[in-house]
Amino acid sequence: MKSFQRGEREIAFIDEGEGEPILLIHGFASNHFVNWVSPGWVKTLRDDGYRVIALDNLGHGQSGKSHDPKDYFPVEMAADAVALLDHLHIEHAHVMGYSMGARITAFLARDYPERVRSIILGGLGLGMVEGVGEWDEIAEALRAPDPSTVTGERPKMFRTFADQTKSDRLALAACIETSRTLLTAEDMGRIAVPALVAVGTKDDIAGKPQPLAEMMPQGQSFEIEGRDHMLSVGDRTFKKRALEFLEDVR
């Protein structure tokens, strides 16, 4: 991976292919490889004629680590993404995010509309505005010295995922404290670019996609049949719908 600095923040990224640029922003406790390379997104988009850029968010993957929660507000991580576009001399791009990455994408589209061609919000629907439940237990699970002491299905799931990806658990615990900042319906209404919201029908985290899509002037929704939060990412129908959406707004 390549990397660049925004102040004291070191951000790692990949840059592959030629054509219209699309920036991919991964979810919480993941990284560019787990979220985008392994499920086939990078190859799919590259083969369809896009220049694919994917970063590791601060605290994740090969990017720098911080244990300070103030570094993980979505406005800061959106600014990292814009700084990457600046670093690559890209004026505007399609932007696609999953879960936490979808939230970052929405903040980016709200605050830097001139940099965005279109957005795809995966794995986060109405929860963008109404919240996605209580996550303090996840921070506690990530900080627990012994994983066997972790209780609760969702804390166990994220602790296991963090351990599997060999993540900096203290950085992730700091991230989860502040990265859940909500947007208002008015915020979403300010996002005027074409937008696709895609959520699995068995996803118990994200919230429904249609109500969020309806808040945006050019919003569309797509239900990923039979998929939960984790399995929606690489779903072939999601890829097909995303490519159709991008083709329509090219």
C-alpha positions in Angstrom: 0.0 0.0 0.0 1.0 3.6 -0.5 0.4 6.2 2.2 0.3 10.0 2.8 0.0 12.3 5.7 -2.8 14.7 6.8 -1.1 16.5 9.7 -0.2 13.7 12.1 -2.6 11.3 10.5 -1.0 8.7 8.3 -3.5 7.1 5.8 -2.7 4.0 3.7 -4.4 3.4 0.4 -4.4 1.5 -2.9 -5.0 3.0 -6.3 -5.7 0.6 -9.2 -7.0 0.8 -12.7 -7.9 3.6 -15.1 -11.1 5.5 -15.9 -13.5 7.4 -13.7 -12.3 7.4 -10.1 -14.3 5.7 -7.3 -13.3 6.0 -3.7 -14.1 3.1 -1.4 -14.5 3.6 2.4 -14.7 0.5 4.6 -16.6 -0.2 7.7 -15.7 -0.4 11.4 -13.1 -2.9 12.5 -12.5 -3.8 8.8 -9.9 -2.6 6.3 -9.6 -2.0 2.6 -8.7 -5.7 1.9 -11.4 -7.3 4.0 -14.1 -5.0 2.8 -13.3 -4.4 -0.8 -10.5 -6.7 -2.1 -11.5 -10.0 -0.7 -15.2 -9.8 -1.6 -14.2 -8.9 -5.2 -15.3 -5.2 -5.3 -11.9 -3.9 -6.5 -11.7 -6.4 -9.3 -15.3 -5.9 -10.3 -15.0 -2.1 -10.5 -11.6 -2.1 -12.1 -12.8 -4.6 -14.8 -15.8 -2.3 -15.5 -13.5 0.5 -16.3 -13.1 2.4 -13.1 -10.0 3.7 -11.3 -10.4 2.2 -7.8 -9.0 3.9 -4.8 -9.5 2.4 -1.3 -8.1 3.6 1.9 -7.6 2.1 5.4 -9.4 4.5 7.8 -7.4 5.9 10.7 -7.1 3.2 13.4 -7.6 0.4 10.9 -5.4 -1.7 8.6 -2.1 -0.2 7.7 -3.0 3.4 8.5 -1.9 5.2 11.6 -3.4 4.4 15.0 -4.8 6.7 17.6 -6.3 5.9 20.9 -7.9 9.3 21.2 -11.7 9.3 20.5 -11.7 12.9 19.1 -9.7 11.7 16.1 -12.6 9.5 14.9 -15.5 11.8 14.4 -16.9 11.3 10.9 -16.1 14.8 9.9 -12.4 14.0 10.5 -12.5 10.8 8.6 -14.3 12.4 5.8 -11.6 15.0 5.7 -9.0 12.2 5.5 -10.9 10.9 2.4 -10.9 14.3 0.7 -7.2 14.8 1.5 -6.6 11.5 -0.3 -8.4 12.8 -3.4 -6.3 16.0 -3.1 -3.1 13.9 -2.8 -4.0 12.0 -6.0 -5.1 15.3 -7.7 -8.6 14.0 -8.2 -11.2 16.8 -8.4 -14.3 14.6 -7.9 -15.1 10.9 -7.7 -17.9 8.5 -7.1 -17.7 7.4 -3.4 -18.9 4.2 -1.9 -18.9 3.3 1.8 -20.1 0.4 3.8 -21.5 0.6 7.4 -19.3 3.2 9.2 -17.8 3.9 5.7 -21.3 4.8 4.6 -21.6 7.3 7.4 -18.3 8.8 6.5 -19.4 8.9 2.8 -22.6 10.8 3.8 -20.6 13.4 5.8 -18.3 13.8 2.9 -21.1 14.3 0.4 -22.8 16.8 2.8 -19.6 18.8 3.5 -17.8 18.5 0.2 -20.5 18.3 -2.5 -18.3 19.6 -5.2 -15.9 16.6 -4.8 -18.6 13.9 -5.2 -20.2 12.5 -8.5 -22.4 10.0 -6.8 -22.6 8.0 -3.6 -23.4 4.4 -2.7 -24.3 3.8 1.0 -24.1 0.1 1.8 -25.0 -1.5 5.2 -26.5 1.6 6.7 -30.0 2.8 6.1 -32.3 4.7 8.5 -29.8 4.0 11.3 -27.8 6.9 9.7 -30.3 9.2 11.2 -32.0 7.3 14.0 -29.0 5.4 15.4 -28.0 1.8 15.3 -28.5 0.8 19.0 -26.2 0.7 22.0 -22.5 0.2 21.1 -20.8 1.1 24.4 -20.7 -2.7 25.1 -18.6 -3.1 22.0 -16.0 -0.7 23.2 -15.8 -2.6 26.5 -15.5 -5.9 24.6 -12.6 -4.5 22.5 -10.8 -3.3 25.6 -11.3 -6.6 27.5 -7.9 -8.3 28.2 -9.6 -11.7 27.9 -12.0 -12.4 25.0 -13.6 -15.2 27.0 -15.1 -12.6 29.4 -17.0 -10.9 26.6 -20.8 -11.5 26.6 -23.6 -10.6 24.2 -23.9 -11.6 20.6 -22.9 -8.3 19.0 -19.9 -7.5 21.3 -18.6 -11.1 20.7 -19.0 -10.7 16.9 -17.0 -7.5 16.8 -14.4 -8.7 19.2 -13.9 -11.8 17.2 -13.8 -9.8 13.9 -11.2 -7.5 15.4 -9.0 -10.4 16.6 -9.3 -12.1 13.3 -8.1 -9.0 11.4 -5.3 -8.5 14.0 -6.6 -5.0 14.7 -5.4 -2.5 17.2 -8.3 -3.0 19.6 -7.7 0.2 21.7 -7.8 2.2 18.5 -11.1 0.6 17.5 -12.6 1.2 21.0 -11.8 4.9 20.6 -13.2 4.9 17.1 -16.5 3.3 18.1 -17.1 6.0 20.8 -17.2 8.9 18.3 -17.7 7.5 14.8 -21.5 7.0 15.4 -22.3 10.7 15.1 -25.8 10.9 13.6 -26.9 13.0 10.6 -30.3 14.7 10.6 -33.0 14.3 7.9 -32.1 17.9 6.9 -28.4 16.9 6.5 -29.5 14.0 4.3 -31.7 16.4 2.3 -28.6 18.5 1.5 -27.0 15.6 -0.3 -28.1 16.3 -3.9 -25.9 13.9 -5.9 -27.3 10.6 -7.1 -27.4 8.2 -4.2 -28.0 4.5 -3.8 -28.7 3.0 -0.4 -28.3 -0.8 -0.1 -29.1 -2.9 3.0 -29.6 -6.6 3.5 -33.1 -7.8 4.4 -31.7 -9.7 7.4 -29.5 -6.8 8.6 -30.5 -6.0 12.2 -28.0 -3.2 12.5 -28.5 -0.8 9.5 -32.1 0.2 9.5 -34.3 0.1 6.4 -32.8 1.6 3.2 -35.9 3.2 1.6 -36.6 5.8 4.3 -33.1 7.1 4.1 -33.1 7.1 0.3 -36.3 9.1 0.4 -34.6 11.9 2.4 -32.2 12.7 -0.5 -33.4 14.4 -3.7 -31.8 11.7 -6.0 -31.9 8.8 -3.6 -32.6 5.2 -4.6 -32.9 2.1 -2.4 -32.0 -1.6 -2.9 -32.7 -4.5 -0.6 -30.1 -7.2 -0.6 -32.2 -10.3 -0.3 -31.5 -12.8 2.4 -28.3 -11.2 3.6 -27.3 -9.9 7.1 -24.8 -7.1 7.9 -21.7 -9.2 7.4 -22.8 -11.1 4.3 -24.3 -8.2 2.3 -20.9 -6.8 1.5 -19.9 -9.3 -1.2 -23.4 -10.2 -2.5 -23.5 -10.5 -6.3 -26.9 -8.8 -6.6 -25.4 -5.8 -4.7 -22.5 -5.6 -7.1 -24.8 -5.9 -10.1 -27.1 -3.1 -8.8 -24.1 -0.9 -7.9 -22.7 -1.2 -11.4 -26.1 -0.4 -13.0 -26.4 2.7 -10.7 -22.9 3.9 -11.6 -23.5 3.3 -15.3 -26.7 5.4 -15.1 -24.8 8.4 -13.5 -21.7 8.2 -15.6 
